[in-house]
Amino acid sequence: MKHSLKILVLVMILLLSGAAAPCRADVSESQEISIGQAAASKLEAQYGVWSDPTQYERINRIGSYLLPVNERRNLRFTFKILNTQELNAISLPGGFIYVTRGLLPVVDDHELAFVLGHEMAHVAKKHALQQVDRQMTTNMGISTILILLSKGQVSQQNQTAAQILSLIVNSKYSREDEFEADLVSCVYMVYGPEWDPNAGVTFMRKLKKQGGGELPGFVNSLVGSHPLDEERIKAIEEECRKLGY
């Protein structure tokens, strides 16, 4: 990559992936990780984790290339595979990234890099925490779970905690959040080993064809609040052109 293009990409990372907007609740990084861990336990209990050595190595190898360019490099990101045939992926607060078993056979490494970058962008921008914050009727939502976490009282028996964790796992990101995650992922990919961010376009068209444009049955990280549309795909194409691809 030419030196001038590297400088341009660094500037775009700062512009596209800057500091996340704050939630109404004052959530520290350690608290965010605790929330993510609790939500991860709920998600894994619901779907199970697939531990195929080859695919596990694959997602961790690709994810490792994205870590240095993610603006929250201080987080300890983890990558796992949910044991479900749905075509999807999800990120949880604190750096917990999942792809589904059903997704892996239908994507090449370029497309998988786009998916992982997309999920990492959601974490970087704290989209999940912001979404839950918006959905709660008062500003007590995240504050409540932080109190429960600090006292070790988060469990399926605690109705308030269970409700908030369910929101984190199942809430639908806004269309704007999905667009932002798409574009940030394209920027991340420029620093990968010969990755082409246009894989985001091929992946989206593949996902749209596979799913018929319908929302997945669980978590929405790849699709958002709306079925995939051409406007979102065109936005990725335009970002790729800006990046010189």
C-alpha positions as CSV (number, residue, x, y, z in Angstrom):
1,M,0.0,0.0,0.0
2,K,1.3,3.5,-0.8
3,H,2.4,5.6,2.1
4,S,-0.2,8.3,1.2
5,L,-3.0,5.8,1.2
6,K,-1.9,4.4,4.6
7,I,-2.1,8.0,6.0
8,L,-5.6,8.4,4.5
9,V,-6.8,5.1,6.0
10,L,-5.5,6.1,9.4
11,V,-7.4,9.4,9.2
12,M,-10.5,7.5,8.2
13,I,-10.2,5.2,11.2
14,L,-10.1,8.2,13.4
15,L,-13.1,9.7,11.7
16,L,-15.2,6.6,11.4
17,S,-14.3,4.9,14.6
18,G,-13.7,7.6,17.1
19,A,-14.7,7.6,20.7
20,A,-18.0,5.9,21.4
21,A,-20.9,8.0,22.4
22,P,-21.5,7.7,26.1
23,C,-24.5,5.8,27.6
24,R,-26.7,7.6,30.1
25,A,-25.2,5.3,32.7
26,D,-21.5,5.8,33.5
27,V,-20.1,2.4,32.4
28,S,-16.5,1.8,33.0
29,E,-14.5,-0.7,30.8
30,S,-14.4,-3.3,33.6
31,Q,-18.2,-3.0,34.1
32,E,-18.7,-3.3,30.3
33,I,-16.7,-6.5,30.3
34,S,-18.7,-7.8,33.2
35,I,-22.0,-7.1,31.4
36,G,-20.5,-8.8,28.3
37,Q,-19.5,-11.9,30.3
38,A,-22.9,-12.2,31.8
39,A,-24.6,-11.9,28.3
40,A,-22.1,-14.4,26.8
41,S,-23.0,-17.0,29.4
42,K,-26.6,-16.6,28.5
43,L,-25.9,-16.8,24.8
44,E,-23.7,-19.9,25.1
45,A,-26.2,-21.6,27.4
46,Q,-28.9,-21.1,24.8
47,Y,-27.0,-22.2,21.7
48,G,-23.8,-24.0,22.8
49,V,-20.3,-23.5,21.5
50,W,-18.9,-25.4,18.5
51,S,-15.2,-26.2,19.1
52,D,-14.1,-27.5,15.7
53,P,-10.3,-27.0,15.8
54,T,-9.9,-26.0,12.2
55,Q,-12.6,-23.4,12.2
56,Y,-11.7,-22.2,15.7
57,E,-8.1,-21.6,14.4
58,R,-9.5,-19.9,11.3
59,I,-11.6,-17.3,13.2
60,N,-8.9,-16.6,15.7
61,R,-6.2,-16.2,12.9
62,I,-8.3,-13.7,11.0
63,G,-9.5,-11.9,14.1
64,S,-5.8,-11.5,15.2
65,Y,-5.1,-9.4,12.0
66,L,-7.9,-7.0,12.9
67,L,-6.9,-6.5,16.5
68,P,-4.0,-4.0,15.9
69,V,-6.2,-1.6,13.9
70,N,-9.2,-1.7,16.2
71,E,-9.3,1.5,18.2
72,R,-10.0,-0.4,21.4
73,R,-6.8,-2.5,21.4
74,N,-6.8,-2.6,25.2
75,L,-9.8,-5.0,25.1
76,R,-9.1,-8.7,25.2
77,F,-11.3,-9.8,22.3
78,T,-12.4,-13.4,22.1
79,F,-13.8,-15.2,19.1
80,K,-16.1,-18.2,19.4
81,I,-18.5,-20.3,17.2
82,L,-22.1,-20.7,18.2
83,N,-23.5,-24.2,17.5
84,T,-26.4,-23.1,15.2
85,Q,-27.0,-23.4,11.5
86,E,-28.3,-19.8,11.2
87,L,-26.2,-17.4,9.1
88,N,-25.3,-14.8,11.6
89,A,-22.8,-13.3,14.0
90,I,-23.0,-11.2,17.1
91,S,-20.8,-9.0,19.3
92,L,-21.3,-8.4,23.0
93,P,-20.0,-5.6,25.2
94,G,-16.4,-6.0,26.3
95,G,-15.1,-7.7,23.2
96,F,-17.0,-11.1,23.0
97,I,-17.4,-12.0,19.3
98,Y,-19.4,-14.9,17.9
99,V,-20.0,-16.3,14.4
100,T,-22.4,-19.2,13.8
101,R,-21.5,-22.6,12.7
102,G,-23.8,-22.2,9.7
103,L,-22.1,-19.1,8.5
104,L,-18.6,-20.5,8.2
105,P,-19.0,-22.9,5.2
106,V,-20.6,-20.2,3.0
107,V,-17.9,-17.5,3.5
108,D,-14.3,-17.2,2.3
109,D,-11.6,-15.7,4.5
110,H,-12.1,-12.2,3.0
111,E,-15.8,-12.3,3.8
112,L,-15.2,-13.7,7.2
113,A,-12.8,-10.8,7.9
114,F,-15.5,-8.4,7.0
115,V,-17.9,-10.1,9.4
116,L,-15.5,-10.1,12.3
117,G,-14.5,-6.5,11.6
118,H,-18.2,-5.5,11.5
119,E,-18.7,-7.1,14.9
120,M,-15.6,-5.5,16.4
121,A,-16.8,-2.1,15.2
122,H,-20.0,-2.6,17.1
123,V,-17.9,-3.2,20.3
124,A,-15.7,-0.2,19.5
125,K,-18.7,2.1,19.2
126,K,-20.5,0.5,22.2
127,H,-23.5,0.1,20.1
128,A,-25.1,-2.7,22.2
129,L,-24.9,-0.6,25.4
130,Q,-26.3,2.4,23.7
131,Q,-29.1,0.3,22.2
132,V,-30.1,-1.1,25.5
133,D,-29.9,2.3,27.1
134,R,-32.3,3.7,24.4
135,Q,-34.7,0.8,24.9
136,M,-35.1,1.1,28.7
137,T,-37.9,3.3,29.8
138,T,-35.7,5.1,32.4
139,N,-32.0,5.6,32.9
140,M,-32.1,2.8,35.6
141,G,-31.5,0.0,33.1
142,I,-27.8,-0.3,32.8
143,S,-27.3,1.2,36.3
144,T,-29.4,-1.6,37.8
145,I,-27.4,-4.4,36.1
146,L,-24.1,-2.7,37.2
147,I,-25.3,-2.8,40.8
148,L,-26.4,-6.5,40.5
149,L,-23.0,-7.4,38.9
150,S,-21.1,-5.7,41.7
151,K,-23.0,-7.8,44.3
152,G,-22.8,-11.0,42.3
153,Q,-26.5,-11.2,42.0
154,V,-26.9,-11.5,38.2
155,S,-28.7,-14.8,37.5
156,Q,-31.6,-16.2,35.6
157,Q,-33.6,-16.0,38.9
158,N,-33.2,-12.2,38.9
159,Q,-35.9,-10.9,36.6
160,T,-34.4,-7.4,36.1
161,A,-31.0,-8.7,35.3
162,A,-32.4,-11.4,33.0
163,Q,-34.4,-8.8,31.1
164,I,-31.5,-6.5,30.5
165,L,-29.2,-9.4,29.4
166,S,-31.9,-10.5,27.0
167,L,-32.0,-7.0,25.6
168,I,-28.3,-7.1,25.0
169,V,-28.4,-10.5,23.3
170,N,-31.5,-9.9,21.2
171,S,-31.9,-6.2,20.7
172,K,-31.8,-5.0,17.1
173,Y,-29.2,-2.4,16.2
174,S,-30.4,0.6,14.3
175,R,-29.9,1.0,10.6
176,E,-27.4,3.7,11.3
177,D,-25.4,1.5,13.6
178,E,-25.2,-1.2,11.0
179,F,-24.1,1.2,8.3
180,E,-21.4,2.5,10.6
181,A,-20.1,-1.0,11.4
182,D,-20.0,-1.9,7.7
183,L,-17.9,1.1,6.8
184,V,-15.5,0.8,9.8
185,S,-15.0,-2.9,8.9
186,C,-14.0,-1.9,5.4
187,V,-11.3,0.4,6.8
188,Y,-10.0,-2.4,9.2
189,M,-9.7,-4.7,6.2
190,V,-7.3,-2.5,4.4
191,Y,-4.6,-3.5,6.9
192,G,-5.2,-7.2,6.4
193,P,-3.1,-9.6,4.4
194,E,-4.2,-8.9,0.9
195,W,-7.8,-8.5,1.9
196,D,-10.2,-6.8,-0.4
197,P,-12.9,-4.8,1.4
198,N,-15.2,-5.4,-1.6
199,A,-15.7,-8.8,0.1
200,G,-18.2,-6.9,2.2
201,V,-20.3,-6.4,-0.9
202,T,-20.1,-10.1,-2.0
203,F,-20.9,-11.2,1.6
204,M,-24.0,-9.0,1.8
205,R,-25.3,-10.2,-1.5
206,K,-24.7,-13.8,-0.5
207,L,-26.4,-13.2,2.9
208,K,-29.4,-11.5,1.2
209,K,-29.7,-14.4,-1.3
210,Q,-29.3,-17.1,1.4
211,G,-31.8,-15.5,3.7
212,G,-34.2,-14.2,1.1
213,G,-33.9,-10.7,2.6
214,E,-35.5,-11.8,5.9
215,L,-34.3,-11.0,9.4
216,P,-32.5,-13.9,11.2
217,G,-34.4,-15.7,13.9
218,F,-32.0,-14.5,16.6
219,V,-29.5,-11.6,17.2
220,N,-29.3,-9.1,14.4
221,S,-25.7,-8.0,14.1
222,L,-25.4,-8.6,10.4
223,V,-28.8,-7.4,9.3
224,G,-30.0,-4.8,11.8
225,S,-33.6,-3.5,12.2
226,H,-34.3,-3.9,8.5
227,P,-33.9,-6.5,5.8
228,L,-30.8,-6.0,3.7
229,D,-31.3,-3.4,1.0
230,E,-29.3,-2.1,-1.9
231,E,-28.6,1.2,-0.2
232,R,-26.5,-0.5,2.4
233,I,-24.6,-2.5,-0.2
234,K,-24.0,0.7,-2.3
235,A,-22.6,2.4,0.8
236,I,-20.0,-0.3,1.2
237,E,-19.1,-0.1,-2.5
238,E,-18.6,3.7,-2.2
239,E,-16.4,3.2,0.9
240,C,-14.3,0.7,-1.0
241,R,-13.8,3.2,-3.9
242,K,-12.7,5.9,-1.3
243,L,-10.2,3.4,0.0
244,G,-8.8,2.8,-3.5
245,Y,-10.4,-0.6,-4.2
